[in-house]
């Protein structure tokens, strides 16, 4: 199944693994890329630019296929040396970068000079249009169903994807709520050139997170997420737990980042994935968990999605067209 992005990125299947903090490590990235999709290493999961260089080399030791590095640009209490992370990416010979968060314009000249294809993740069509104007090559558009940062406009993918495609001349990847062949077909029908999956790739054998978290996703359903930090205009979709519900209560009481911050620490979230304690910290998961029922290998998952998508297109949808023509 070839689309514009498979040709641009040099991959077999129009499926991208989203950049996930604490999850996008070498073993998952290599497994996704070896399956013919695009694995994405999460840059800021690595504590230093030098650690990122080492992790990039680890990916290269496990796959000779294309992979990306995610660089998320967000405000931080502790300054992040973004220029040094960018240099580590460029000097390591990476040719695909996924940016997210704030406007990546300050980094675009260096990326383009190095011949890097830039994918920028957005949550609104207007931000996607701006990303196109500053020179990104591909937009990944995140619908309201997604895990993590959902933006503040609450637009689901069914509307957001075609609305974005209609305004752009560069390719669009659909993100948020995708996890099977039906979703891939739907994304293509809406005008996207492929799909981005985060939560679904968390639930694979190679994902470097605790088995208890993978099983919690399998056991969860589409109502098992909630939105926190809405009052701070930093809305994030996370697992519905006693802890996340307590954060919402704190927001209702008018508490600010000073009181809430210690409870949503990224280090605590990392501990969730490492220890398997679902109440040990805040952790991101998408509504698509309601469609997840197993923990396959990345190869099994990618091949299943593509096979199911092709079967749906050539089978049921083709029959519908033939029936309509006969009538």
NORSULTA-V739209 format. One record per residue. N is the residue number from 1. SS is DSSP state (~ for helix, > for strand, _ for the rest). Layout:
n=<N N>
ss=<SS SS>
This chain:
n=<1 2 3 4 5 6 7 8 9 10 11 12 13 14 15 16 17 18 19 20 21 22 23 24 25 26 27 28 29 30 31 32 33 34 35 36 37 38 39 40 41 42 43 44 45 46 47 48 49 50 51 52 53 54 55 56 57 58 59 60 61 62 63 64 65 66 67 68 69 70 71 72 73 74 75 76 77 78 79 80 81 82 83 84 85 86 87 88 89 90 91 92 93 94 95 96 97 98 99 100 101 102 103 104 105 106 107 108 109 110 111 112 113 114 115 116 117 118 119 120 121 122 123 124 125 126 127 128 129 130 131 132 133 134 135 136 137 138 139 140 141 142 143 144 145 146 147 148 149 150 151 152 153 154 155 156 157 158 159 160 161 162 163 164 165 166 167 168 169 170 171 172 173 174 175 176 177 178 179 180 181 182 183 184 185 186 187 188 189 190 191 192 193 194 195 196 197 198 199 200 201 202 203 204 205 206 207 208 209 210 211 212 213 214 215 216 217 218 219 220 221 222 223 224 225 226 227 228 229 230 231 232 233 234 235 236 237 238 239 240 241 242 243 244 245 246 247 248 249 250 251 252 253 254 255 256 257 258 259 260 261 262 263 264 265 266 267 268 269 270 271 272 273 274 275 276 277 278 279 280 281 282 283 284 285 286 287 288 289 290 291 292 293 294 295 296 297 298 299 300 301 302 303 304 305 306 307 308 309 310 311 312 313 314 315 316 317 318 319 320 321 322 323 324 325 326 327>
ss=<_ _ _ ~ ~ ~ ~ ~ ~ _ _ _ _ _ > > > _ _ _ _ _ _ _ _ ~ ~ ~ ~ ~ ~ ~ ~ ~ _ _ _ > > > > > ~ ~ ~ _ _ _ ~ ~ ~ ~ ~ ~ ~ ~ ~ ~ ~ ~ ~ ~ _ _ _ _ > > > > > > > _ _ _ _ _ _ _ _ ~ ~ ~ ~ ~ ~ ~ ~ ~ ~ _ _ _ _ > > > > > > _ _ _ ~ ~ ~ ~ ~ ~ ~ ~ ~ _ _ _ > > > > > > _ _ ~ ~ ~ ~ ~ ~ ~ ~ ~ _ _ _ _ > > > > > _ _ _ _ _ > > _ _ _ _ _ _ _ ~ ~ ~ ~ ~ ~ ~ ~ ~ ~ ~ _ _ _ > > > > > _ _ _ _ _ ~ ~ ~ ~ ~ ~ ~ ~ ~ _ _ _ _ _ > > > _ ~ ~ ~ ~ _ > _ _ _ _ _ _ ~ ~ ~ ~ ~ ~ ~ ~ ~ _ _ _ _ _ > > > > _ _ _ _ _ _ _ > > > > _ _ ~ ~ ~ ~ ~ ~ ~ ~ ~ ~ ~ _ _ _ _ ~ ~ ~ ~ ~ ~ ~ ~ _ ~ ~ ~ ~ ~ ~ ~ ~ ~ ~ _ _ _ _ _ _ _ _ > _ _ ~ ~ ~ ~ ~ _ _ _ _ > _ ~ ~ ~ ~ ~ ~ ~ ~ ~ ~ ~ ~ ~ ~ ~ ~ ~ ~ ~ ~ ~ ~ ~ ~ ~ ~ ~ ~ ~ _>
